[in-house]
């Protein structure tokens, strides 16, 4: 009877060990999934921040390019003020055009 009780205790101990290993494995999987979900949330936040910055930079570049490329009306006005300055004399600095006599 003592041997049966010892065998029963051994079986219960083994079953408990197996159950404990399964629970430990399950807990490790749950922790891993939780860590991945946290990392995913963090990465989504980073992506949203980058999209926001991209929009801000695009707006800045657009504003700057508006300053560098004026509209046609202001460009035509600039050309008209240049033409009021008077004729420009053409002076040749090319030595080939002058021939010795």
N, CA, C and O atoms as a DFTB+ gen file, in Angstrom:
404 C
 N C O
     1  1       0.816      -1.179       0.000
     2  2       0.000       0.000       0.000
     3  2       0.867       1.253       0.000
     4  3       0.504       2.270      -0.591
     5  1       1.997       1.174       0.656
     6  2       2.926       2.292       0.715
     7  2       3.492       2.589      -0.664
     8  3       3.685       3.750      -1.023
     9  1       3.758       1.542      -1.439
    10  2       4.291       1.729      -2.788
    11  2       3.267       2.418      -3.690
    12  3       3.620       3.259      -4.517
    13  1       2.009       2.056      -3.523
    14  2       0.959       2.678      -4.337
    15  2       0.836       4.162      -3.971
    16  3       0.656       5.011      -4.844
    17  1       0.932       4.454      -2.705
    18  2       0.836       5.845      -2.265
    19  2       2.023       6.643      -2.784
    20  3       1.856       7.782      -3.221
    21  1       3.222       6.063      -2.742
    22  2       4.410       6.735      -3.258
    23  2       4.289       6.953      -4.776
    24  3       4.632       8.022      -5.281
    25  1       3.806       5.945      -5.488
    26  2       3.624       6.062      -6.937
    27  2       2.591       7.146      -7.248
    28  3       2.762       7.939      -8.173
    29  1       1.527       7.162      -6.463
    30  2       0.496       8.180      -6.656
    31  2       1.073       9.576      -6.410
    32  3       0.768      10.507      -7.156
    33  1       1.889       9.730      -5.391
    34  2       2.529      11.015      -5.097
    35  2       3.469      11.436      -6.229
    36  3       3.517      12.606      -6.608
    37  1       4.205      10.474      -6.757
    38  2       5.122      10.760      -7.870
    39  2       4.333      11.211      -9.099
    40  3       4.715      12.169      -9.771
    41  1       3.237      10.521      -9.386
    42  2       2.407      10.881     -10.542
    43  2       1.830      12.287     -10.350
    44  3       1.845      13.097     -11.277
    45  1       1.331      12.571      -9.166
    46  2       0.785      13.903      -8.902
    47  2       1.871      14.980      -9.030
    48  3       1.622      16.058      -9.569
    49  1       3.067      14.680      -8.536
    50  2       4.174      15.621      -8.638
    51  2       4.526      15.876     -10.103
    52  3       4.756      17.017     -10.503
    53  1       4.568      14.804     -10.902
    54  2       4.880      14.935     -12.333
    55  2       3.799      15.730     -13.052
    56  3       4.101      16.594     -13.876
    57  1       2.538      15.437     -12.738
    58  2       1.444      16.183     -13.362
    59  2       1.500      17.664     -12.977
    60  3       1.246      18.542     -13.802
    61  1       1.834      17.923     -11.722
    62  2       1.962      19.302     -11.268
    63  2       3.110      20.007     -11.988
    64  3       2.996      21.173     -12.365
    65  1       4.217      19.285     -12.173
    66  2       5.367      19.858     -12.877
    67  2       5.013      20.175     -14.328
    68  3       5.382      21.227     -14.850
    69  1       4.289      19.246     -14.979
    70  2       3.875      19.473     -16.366
    71  2       2.930      20.667     -16.429
    72  3       3.059      21.527     -17.300
    73  1       1.984      20.711     -15.502
    74  2       1.028      21.813     -15.468
    75  2       1.760      23.132     -15.228
    76  3       1.444      24.142     -15.856
    77  1       2.724      23.126     -14.333
    78  2       3.496      24.326     -14.034
    79  2       4.286      24.781     -15.257
    80  3       4.357      25.978     -15.537
    81  1       4.881      23.838     -15.989
    82  2       5.625      24.191     -17.206
    83  2       4.704      24.796     -18.250
    84  3       5.051      25.784     -18.897
    85  1       3.514      24.196     -18.414
    86  2       2.555      24.725     -19.390
    87  2       2.114      26.132     -18.998
    88  3       2.016      27.024     -19.841
    89  1       1.850      26.315     -17.706
    90  2       1.445      27.639     -17.244
    91  2       2.575      28.649     -17.429
    92  3       2.336      29.794     -17.812
    93  1       3.794      28.224     -17.157
    94  2       4.938      29.118     -17.336
    95  2       5.106      29.488     -18.809
    96  3       5.378      30.643     -19.140
    97  1       4.942      28.504     -19.687
    98  2       5.047      28.756     -21.121
    99  2       3.932      29.697     -21.572
   100  3       4.162      30.611     -22.364
   101  1       2.728      29.464     -21.061
   102  2       1.596      30.319     -21.403
   103  2       1.838      31.751     -20.922
   104  3       1.569      32.704     -21.652
   105  1       2.339      31.903     -19.713
   106  2       2.623      33.232     -19.185
   107  2       3.712      33.928     -19.999
   108  3       3.638      35.134     -20.237
   109  1       4.717      33.172     -20.425
   110  2       5.775      33.752     -21.250
   111  2       5.217      34.225     -22.591
   112  3       5.593      35.289     -23.084
   113  1       4.322      33.437     -23.177
   114  2       3.687      33.831     -24.445
   115  2       2.845      35.086     -24.258
   116  3       2.882      35.993     -25.089
   117  1       2.090      35.139     -23.172
   118  2       1.257      36.311     -22.898
   119  2       2.132      37.551     -22.719
   120  3       1.815      38.619     -23.243
   121  1       3.227      37.409     -21.983
   122  2       4.146      38.534     -21.789
   123  2       4.762      38.983     -23.112
   124  3       4.901      40.179     -23.366
   125  1       5.127      38.018     -23.948
   126  2       5.714      38.340     -25.249
   127  2       4.717      39.083     -26.133
   128  3       5.068      40.070     -26.779
   129  1       3.484      38.609     -26.159
   130  2       2.441      39.268     -26.959
   131  2       2.191      40.679     -26.433
   132  3       2.034      41.620     -27.212
   133  1       2.155      40.820     -25.128
   134  2       1.940      42.135     -24.527
   135  2       3.077      43.092     -24.889
   136  3       2.837      44.260     -25.197
   137  1       4.305      42.598     -24.850
   138  2       5.458      43.432     -25.211
   139  2       5.388      43.843     -26.683
   140  3       5.703      44.982     -27.030
   141  1       4.971      42.903     -27.554
   142  2       4.842      43.231     -28.977
   143  2       3.750      44.273     -29.201
   144  3       3.916      45.177     -30.020
   145  1       2.645      44.156     -28.485
   146  2       1.560      45.135     -28.621
   147  2       2.023      46.516     -28.172
   148  3       1.700      47.520     -28.805
   149  1       2.784      46.563     -27.073
   150  2       3.310      47.844     -26.599
   151  2       4.259      48.452     -27.628
   152  3       4.200      49.651     -27.902
   153  1       5.130      47.628     -28.193
   154  2       6.077      48.101     -29.214
   155  2       5.326      48.589     -30.456
   156  3       5.704      49.593     -31.060
   157  1       4.271      47.882     -30.831
   158  2       3.464      48.269     -31.986
   159  2       2.811      49.635     -31.757
   160  3       2.787      50.472     -32.659
   161  1       2.284      49.858     -30.554
   162  2       1.698      51.161     -30.229
   163  2       2.753      52.261     -30.307
   164  3       2.497      53.349     -30.822
   165  1       3.938      51.962     -29.790
   166  2       5.031      52.937     -29.825
   167  2       5.408      53.281     -31.268
   168  3       5.581      54.452     -31.606
   169  1       5.534      52.260     -32.114
   170  2       5.897      52.492     -33.513
   171  2       4.807      53.258     -34.259
   172  3       5.109      54.109     -35.096
   173  1       3.546      52.964     -33.962
   174  2       2.451      53.714     -34.592
   175  2       2.524      55.186     -34.195
   176  3       2.295      56.068     -35.023
   177  1       2.842      55.447     -32.938
   178  2       2.996      56.832     -32.493
   179  2       4.137      57.535     -33.207
   180  3       4.016      58.698     -33.591
   181  1       5.247      56.825     -33.385
   182  2       6.390      57.400     -34.101
   183  2       6.006      57.717     -35.540
   184  3       6.359      58.775     -36.060
   185  1       5.285      56.806     -36.183
   186  2       4.863      57.027     -37.572
   187  2       3.941      58.240     -37.660
   188  3       4.083      59.059     -38.568
   189  1       3.004      58.362     -36.730
   190  2       2.101      59.520     -36.736
   191  2       2.882      60.817     -36.560
   192  3       2.599      61.810     -37.230
   193  1       3.871      60.812     -35.655
   194  2       4.696      62.005     -35.457
   195  2       5.461      62.355     -36.730
   196  3       5.571      63.530     -37.080
   197  1       5.990      61.346     -37.426
   198  2       6.731      61.602     -38.659
   199  2       5.821      62.145     -39.749
   200  3       6.232      63.024     -40.507
   201  1       4.594      61.644     -39.847
   202  2       3.641      62.170     -40.832
   203  2       3.320      63.629     -40.526
   204  3       3.224      64.456     -41.432
   205  1       3.153      63.940     -39.224
   206  2       2.870      65.322     -38.837
   207  2       4.040      66.232     -39.209
   208  3       3.840      67.314     -39.762
   209  1       5.268      65.788     -38.902
   210  2       6.448      66.579     -39.247
   211  2       6.585      66.740     -40.754
   212  3       6.972      67.804     -41.238
   213  1       6.266      65.682     -41.497
   214  2       6.343      65.758     -42.954
   215  2       5.390      66.830     -43.471
   216  3       5.746      67.604     -44.359
   217  1       4.185      66.875     -42.921
   218  2       3.225      67.900     -43.321
   219  2       3.711      69.303     -42.978
   220  3       3.548      70.234     -43.768
   221  1       4.308      69.452     -41.794
   222  2       4.838      70.753     -41.393
   223  2       5.967      71.179     -42.324
   224  3       6.015      72.330     -42.758
   225  1       6.879      70.252     -42.631
   226  2       7.996      70.569     -43.521
   227  2       7.500      70.905     -44.923
   228  3       8.033      71.806     -45.571
   229  1       6.492      70.194     -45.390
   230  2       5.938      70.474     -46.720
   231  2       5.332      71.875     -46.750
   232  3       5.470      72.590     -47.743
   233  1       4.665      72.268     -45.673
   234  2       4.085      73.610     -45.608
   235  2       5.182      74.673     -45.606
   236  3       5.051      75.704     -46.266
   237  1       6.254      74.426     -44.871
   238  2       7.368      75.380     -44.826
   239  2       8.009      75.507     -46.200
   240  3       8.275      76.616     -46.664
   241  1       8.256      74.384     -46.847
   242  2       8.868      74.404     -48.181
   243  2       7.951      75.110     -49.168
   244  3       8.421      75.866     -50.018
   245  1       6.673      74.875     -49.066
   246  2       5.715      75.527     -49.955
   247  2       5.737      77.041     -49.752
   248  3       5.711      77.798     -50.722
   249  1       5.785      77.477     -48.508
   250  2       5.841      78.910     -48.222
   251  2       7.137      79.517     -48.745
   252  3       7.132      80.618     -49.297
   253  1       8.248      78.802     -48.575
   254  2       9.527      79.314     -49.049
   255  2       9.565      79.361     -50.570
   256  3      10.091      80.313     -51.147
   257  1       9.020      78.354     -51.218
   258  2       9.046      78.346     -52.678
   259  2       8.145      79.436     -53.238
   260  3       8.412      79.936     -54.330
   261  1       7.091      79.821     -52.533
   262  2       6.256      80.936     -52.975
   263  2       7.069      82.225     -52.985
   264  3       6.844      83.084     -53.837
   265  1       7.995      82.375     -52.067
   266  2       8.849      83.556     -52.030
   267  2       9.891      83.546     -53.133
   268  3      10.265      84.613     -53.620
   269  1      10.366      82.401     -53.540
   270  2      11.394      82.301     -54.570
   271  2      10.818      82.378     -55.972
   272  3      11.512      82.806     -56.893
   273  1       9.598      81.984     -56.155
   274  2       8.970      81.987     -57.465
   275  2       7.765      82.916     -57.422
   276  3       6.645      82.461     -57.190
   277  1       7.978      84.220     -57.642
   278  2       6.857      85.156     -57.561
   279  2       5.862      84.916     -58.680
   280  3       6.168      84.266     -59.679
   281  1       4.676      85.448     -58.493
   282  2       3.634      85.288     -59.500
   283  2       3.993      86.099     -60.739
   284  3       4.861      86.971     -60.679
   285  1       3.334      85.821     -61.858
   286  2       3.656      86.452     -63.139
   287  2       3.467      87.959     -63.089
   288  3       4.254      88.686     -63.698
   289  1       2.460      88.454     -62.392
   290  2       2.200      89.896     -62.374
   291  2       3.354      90.651     -61.727
   292  3       3.755      91.698     -62.235
   293  1       3.890      90.159     -60.638
   294  2       5.013      90.843     -60.004
   295  2       6.269      90.698     -60.852
   296  3       7.114      91.593     -60.856
   297  1       6.405      89.597     -61.561
   298  2       7.555      89.394     -62.441
   299  2       7.507      90.390     -63.598
   300  3       8.529      90.978     -63.950
   301  1       6.336      90.584     -64.187
   302  2       6.193      91.545     -65.280
   303  2       6.454      92.957     -64.783
   304  3       7.020      93.774     -65.509
   305  1       6.052      93.253     -63.563
   306  2       6.295      94.574     -62.996
   307  2       7.795      94.792     -62.819
   308  3       8.289      95.887     -63.085
   309  1       8.517      93.787     -62.382
   310  2       9.963      93.892     -62.235
   311  2      10.617      94.159     -63.582
   312  3      11.544      94.964     -63.663
   313  1      10.156      93.501     -64.641
   314  2      10.725      93.703     -65.966
   315  2      10.455      95.112     -66.474
   316  3      11.308      95.694     -67.144
   317  1       9.292      95.671     -66.173
   318  2       8.977      97.022     -66.641
   319  2       9.854      98.057     -65.952
   320  3      10.223      99.050     -66.578
   321  1      10.196      97.860     -64.701
   322  2      11.079      98.812     -64.023
   323  2      12.486      98.719     -64.568
   324  3      13.202      99.721     -64.595
   325  1      12.896      97.560     -64.996
   326  2      14.228      97.409     -65.585
   327  2      14.296      98.134     -66.921
   328  3      15.309      98.770     -67.213
   329  1      13.277      98.064     -67.722
   330  2      13.297      98.698     -69.036
   331  2      13.254     100.216     -68.927
   332  3      13.631     100.894     -69.883
   333  1      12.816     100.777     -67.813
   334  2      12.784     102.219     -67.631
   335  2      14.150     102.796     -67.311
   336  3      14.316     104.015     -67.325
   337  1      15.098     101.983     -67.032
   338  2      16.427     102.444     -66.650
   339  2      17.195     103.026     -67.831
   340  3      18.181     103.732     -67.620
   341  1      16.793     102.764     -69.025
   342  2      17.483     103.301     -70.186
   343  2      18.133     102.201     -70.978
   344  3      18.208     101.060     -70.522
   345  1      18.611     102.536     -72.177
   346  2      19.225     101.520     -73.022
   347  2      20.569     101.087     -72.469
   348  3      21.275     101.852     -71.811
   349  1      20.886      99.887     -72.744
   350  2      22.157      99.328     -72.311
   351  2      23.073      99.327     -73.520
   352  3      22.724      98.784     -74.568
   353  1      24.258      99.941     -73.374
   354  2      25.200      99.957     -74.495
   355  2      25.902      98.619     -74.556
   356  3      26.263      98.039     -73.532
   357  1      26.087      98.146     -75.756
   358  2      26.759      96.863     -75.898
   359  2      28.230      97.113     -76.144
   360  3      28.606      97.750     -77.129
   361  1      29.035      96.628     -75.278
   362  2      30.482      96.769     -75.392
   363  2      31.037      95.383     -75.569
   364  3      30.781      94.489     -74.762
   365  1      31.792      95.206     -76.618
   366  2      32.354      93.900     -76.880
   367  2      33.684      93.778     -76.171
   368  3      34.553      94.642     -76.299
   369  1      33.836      92.717     -75.434
   370  2      35.109      92.459     -74.776
   371  2      35.843      91.326     -75.458
   372  3      36.891      90.883     -74.989
   373  1      35.300      90.864     -76.551
   374  2      35.918      89.760     -77.270
   375  2      37.019      90.312     -78.165
   376  3      36.742      91.142     -79.031
   377  1      38.236      89.882     -77.982
   378  2      39.369      90.394     -78.758
   379  2      39.331      89.914     -80.197
   380  3      39.986      90.518     -81.046
   381  1      38.605      88.868     -80.507
   382  2      38.542      88.359     -81.870
   383  2      37.728      89.268     -82.772
   384  3      37.946      89.285     -83.983
   385  1      36.793      90.026     -82.209
   386  2      35.948      90.877     -83.046
   387  2      36.694      92.105     -83.547
   388  3      36.300      92.709     -84.545
   389  1      37.761      92.475     -82.865
   390  2      38.545      93.628     -83.305
   391  2      39.649      93.139     -84.231
   392  3      40.437      92.269     -83.860
   393  1      39.705      93.691     -85.423
   394  2      40.761      93.278     -86.347
   395  2      41.754      94.418     -86.512
   396  3      41.347      95.566     -86.693
   397  1      43.036      94.128     -86.455
   398  2      44.038      95.199     -86.615
   399  2      44.056      95.684     -88.064
   400  3      43.937      94.877     -88.986
   401  1      44.201      96.965     -88.269
   402  2      44.215      97.514     -89.613
   403  2      45.581      97.897     -90.062
   404  3      45.751      98.378     -91.183
